[in-house]
Amino acid sequence: MPEAASAPSPALGLARAGGPPPRAVAGDSEFDRDTAVTRREPGVYDIDLSAGWTIINAVNGGYLLSVLGRALADTLPHPDPFTVSAHYLTASQPGPAVVRTETVRTGRTLSTGQASLFQCDDEGNEVERIRVLASYGDLTTLPDDVRTTAAPPPIPPLEQCFGPDDAPAPIPGSSAITDRLMLKLDPATLGWALGAPSGKGEMRAWFGLADGRDADPLSLLLTVDALPPTAFEIGLKGWVPTVELTVHVRHRPAPGPLRVSITTRNLAGGFLEEDAEVWDSEDRLVAQSRQLARVRLG
């Protein structure tokens, strides 16, 4: 029989009458259910990509990276993604998909693997959507010594920031994924939603999953690609598809909301870079990323 990789446990159930809904935990949240892959045979996994993680009808790149990250965690002997580099070849759609993984090398502290996600087109031909090369290790074994000049982003308190639910009308470009996120944007990077973008390539926000599940190394692969694109604050509109995305996971995050800062310094030839930093509730830099994305000018 097919074997589930990192399969979620049964739902926690309904909250007591009149009480708040229970906080989801890792392994028992919508994110875990929607990224769970089923092992068909060694190195081959099936999944039904959820429409709940789409942006303008295309499946979010961070969600896809989490799906492949889960398959690689099942394939490799180490549990945590350290570095994951993905090339997005064609746009993924909600529905059935196959992930194929391969172990490239295993070592004492790091193991490396590659993975690709495939879907069938309208003619039934298999099309590769995304290809990943990743190294995994164990974050709990890393030394505590930290020497850095990086600092958490200057975001106002969460209650002074704004999310999709605070807008009188749907924020332009928002999609199904926003219902699955706790996203509160820094007002200083929210001009685009009010028709007055600042012209700066900056986006900052408090971030979490809507069901309260705390972040872990796998969900950080979603976090770095879940904010509105910096292109909006530059004054551009429309879909900003990712061409390549590299994520470095630096630490297992502490419980509580994350702070995410994304910046763009250069837009040229219809492409821009986005550099992201993710900080946890203990002021630790837990993830970094850089992606190249395509924008539509004019």
N, C-alpha and C positions, 0 to 999 in steps of 0.2 A: 504494500500500500504506500501511497505518497507519504512523505514525512514532512511535517511542518517545521520550518526553521524559525526559532524564536517566536513560537506561536503564543498569542495572548491568552491570558486566563479568562474565565467567565466574567461578565460584567458585575460591577459591585452592587447593582440594584438601585432602586429608587430611594431618594432621601426620605426621612421621616416627614410626615405631614407638617407643613408649615416651616420646615427647616431648610437651610441652604442645600443645594445639590452636593453630593460628595465630590471631593477632589480626586481626579483620576491619578493613578500611579503608573510608573513605567511597567509595561507589559499588559496594562488594562485600560488603555486609552484609545481614542479614535486614531491617533497617529500610529500606534502599534498595530492596530487591526489593519489599517490601510497600507502599511509598509511590510506586513508579514508576507513572506514568500514560502511556497510549498516545494520541498525538494522532490523532484520527479525521479532523479537519479543523481549520483555524485556529479556536481558541477553544473546541474541543470535545474532551474527553479521556475515555477509558474506563479504568476500574480495577475490579478485583475486591477489595473490602475484605476483609482477612484476619481470620479468627476468632482469630488469635494475639494481637490487641491489644484484646481485650474485657475488660470488667469487669462481672461479673454479667450476662453475655450481651449487653450493649450495647457498641458500639464506643467506645473511649476518645476523648474530645474532643481531646486533644493529638495523637493519631495522625491524626485527621481533619484537624486544622489543618495538619499536616505534608503531607498529601496535597494539600490545596488550595494550600498554600504552594509545593509543587513545580510544580503546574500554572501558578501565577502567575509563577514564576521563568522558565518556558518562554515565557510570553506577553509579559512586560515586558522592556524592554531592559537593566534593571539586575539584578544577580545576587542581592542579599541582602535579606531582609525587614528593614525598619526598624521598622514598626509594623503590626500585624495585629489587626483587630477582627472578632470572629465572633459571630453570633447563632445559637444552636442551636434550630432550629424544631421538629424531630421527631427521635426517637431513630433513629440509624442502625443497620443490621444487617449482619452479614457477608454478602458476596455482591456481585453486579454493581452498579456505580454509574456515573453520568455526571457529569463536572465541566464546567461552562460558564464561561468567563472572558470579561472585557471590559476593554479598556484605557480608562481614564477620562481620563488625562492623562500625557504624557511631558514631562520637563524635563531640564535638564543634569545635575542632581545627584539628583533623585528622579523616580520614575514611580509612578503610582497606578493600581490596577486593582481590579476586583471579581470574585468567583467564587462560584458556588453548586454544591452537590452534590445530585444527585437520585437517587432509587431508585424502583422500582415497588412498589406495594402488592399485596395479594393479588388485587385485581381488575384489575391491570395498569395502574392509573393512576399517572402520574408524580408523586412527592411530593418537595418540596424539604426537605432535611434540615438544611442549614447554609448560611448566607450570610456572605460575608467581604468587607470593604473593607480594602485594604492599600496601603502605600507602600513601595517598594523603592529601594535605593541600592547603593552599593559601600562596604562597611565598611573596605576597605583604604585608602581615600582620606581617612578622617577624621583630624583632627589628634590628637596625643598628649596635649594638655593636659587634665588631669583635676582638677577641684576638687569635692570631695565630703565629706560628713560620714558617709556610709555606711561600714559595716565588715562584714567577713565574719562569718557566724554562728558562735557558739561551740559547735562540734560536736566531740566527743571524736575521737581518732584512729580511722581506719576499722576497725582490728582490735578496737576496744572498742564498736563499734556492731553492730546486729543486723538481719538480713533474714529473709525468709520461710523460707529453708533452715535457720535456726537454731531455729525453733519446733518443739516436740515434736509439734504438730498444726498443720494449715493455719491461718494467721491469718484470722480472720473477715473476709469481704469480699474476700479475695484471689481472683484469677481468672487467666485465661490470660496476661494481660500480664506478670504477675510473672516468668514464665519467660524473658522477653525483656529483663529489666532487671537491672542490678547495683544493688541498693537496700539500703543499710545505714542503719537508722534510729537517731537519737540516743536512747539509753535514756530520757532525760528526757521524750521525747514518745511513749513506747511503752506507757504505762499502759493504754490501751484494749485492747491485745492480751492483757493479763494480767487483764482484768476490773476494772481499777482506773484509769479515766481521770482525769487530773489536773483536769479542768474548765477548763483553759486552751485557747484556740484556737490551738495551736502544733503544727507538724510540721517536723522538721529531718532531713536525711539526706544521706549521700554518694550520688551518683547516676552511673550510666553505663549503657551498653548491654551486655547479657550477653556478646555476642560480642567485646567489646573495642574496637569501633569508637569512635574519638574523636568528641567533639561538634563540630558545626558550626552555623552559623546556622539551618539548616533543622531539625535535631534539637532545638534549643532550644525550638521550638514544641511538641514533645512533652514536654520536660523540665518545663515549668512546670505541667503537668497530670497528672503521673504518680505523685505521692506519694499515700498514703492521705489522705482528706479530713480537714481539721481538725475536722470535726463529730464524728469518732470520739473525739477527745481531749476534746471538750466533753461527751461522754457519750451521743451519739446513734448510732443504727445505721441500716443500710440504704443504699440508693442515694442519692447526692447529685448529681443531674443539673445540668450547667452550663446556665445561661440565656444568659449573655454572657461573653466572654473577650477581653481586650485584652492583647497582648504587645508589649513594646518590646525589640528586640534592640539592645544597646549596643556589643558588641565581638565580634570573632571569637574563640572560646574557644581557649585553649592546650591542648595534649594533656594527658590525665590526668583523673582523676575530678572531678566537679563537686560543689559543696556547694549544697544547696537549702534555703531557709527559707521557710515559709509561715505566715502569721498571719491570724487572724480576730478582729476587735475587736467586731463587732456582729452578732448574730443577732436578727432581729425579723420577725414576720409570716410565719414559715416560710421566710425567705430569709437568706442570709449572704454576706459578701464574703470572698474569699481573696486576700491580697496575697502574691506570691511574689517572691523574689530568687534569682538563680542566680549563683554565683561560680566562677571557674575556678581552676586550680592555681597561677596567678600572682597570686592575690588581687584579680582584677579582676571588677567587677560586669558580667557579660556579658548578662544579660537580666532584665527585670522584667515582672510581669503583675498584673492584677487581674481577678477574675471574680466574677460574681453567680451563686450556686447555690441550688437549692431543697432544703429538707430536710423530712423527714416527722417531725412531732412526735407525742409520745404513745405 
